[in-house]
């Protein structure tokens, strides 16, 4: 016993692992397992009918498409925000820094109503736009971009802060242009954090309900998101059908997250090799 | 004091008197209710609590839980210990009954099918009624935009859909024609909000649509909260009777020993005072005498019940709103 314990810096490996497993089991695993069990009370035909009707398929396209688009927008502009916050000093910087976290703290319904008020045809921003945003799929992208922003900024920011200026100076001394320095030196160092932020923003957006529901318009085949399908099934006391759609979302999300993680692992290995 | 227990028809007093000795102690009651009933039940509780104290000497605290009607029903099924449920749709109480928490005969235990008040679907149009909306026919015209909450997620939307269907059913011979009518109507809907209040906001504050279809109680509420001259109410020739049923949750009251209190609470809804309070909240009271008192508040309208026009909620639900039902078919061809 003492021999096993001595290999670790912190004592109580078994206790800690046991606690970690129990915690994960209670908070994550058991609820998810229950979802799968409930969904599997359906026959295969009923399951398929619940998850693959044209109306539900349309929601997968919108939910995953808009979440992906929102995450991409956040990856670009979140990086920019992080860059500005780390590299420049300007008055009100602390305030801007605090603003970034607001989407975390704001109840999502409030965010949804505020965004709808802004982007509706008679809203502050909406009245100047030549195209409709609120109550269209574009509105969904806006809401999902809003809630995903902090994930990218907060994962990239610390990495950018730790980045040594010496490296950039060395690059400049060795004759690299500004663009080359960014592309060959800074970006590779930021890429893993950026990818993590992107992944988190994407995962968060896929499951988002509260803020989207107000701005989406919720018209079947056009602007319905998958979480709304789940809610409508619950409203009809169709628990099994609702969990069936949830299972499909879970599997799709898990597959996408796994893919992104593999990408990260692969790019990390390539960098080390290079 | 040996009044028979079936003396409910004698009114509240009899029940209160019979149960008084057992209930000298202070008590509490949880009422699980739907979203927009918040204001009504706040006032109703303020009316009931002193009345109960005057009659029994016991102080009662009524706690309220509000949320979407079906959400509340699911919470009760999953263990929320509500003594009474006051919903805006019969299916929600049926679902609790199906789970065994309420006796199947709940609709016969109180007057008027256990629904103390009802509302109905009317139209709200913009000032001057620029699109000339007078009846359901006007809603299917090209170029008219409607705001209706989603029938899949709101009782409000379901009743709007059923109102349109009931109208079309009387006008046309076949169900196919009725479906085409309702389909055309829903193709004029650019936004299907998840709930009734959200739809009101979309129409009144975002300026979307020419017509809002919603409960009469909500329309009159809008008149109170927004600038009334911006909107006009249009009452169609026919609409659907949206009754709001109530029930004692048998399993909970038997466990908590609160049956007498719970039953008295619900019966008070049917007394003249309770009925008047409902009318003051723009809900059509069931008692014809009280309805007549408020006749300038409620426009005459031919109301059809879900039982009459659709053969009951269970059938309406299965035929129209279940997955793949008629409502889904409306959108199945859409792109």
Interface residues (C-beta under 8 A of the other chain):
Chain A: X49 X50 X53 X54 X55 X113 X116 X117 X120 X121 X122 X123 X134 X135 X213 X214 X217 X218 X219 X220 X221 X222 X228 X231 X232 X233 X234 X235 X236 X237 X238 X241
Chain B: X68 X70 X71 X74 X95 X150 X152 X153 X189 X190 X191 X192 X193 X194 X198 X201 X202 X205 X206 X207 X208 X317 X321 X322 X323 X324 X328 X331 X332 X334 X335
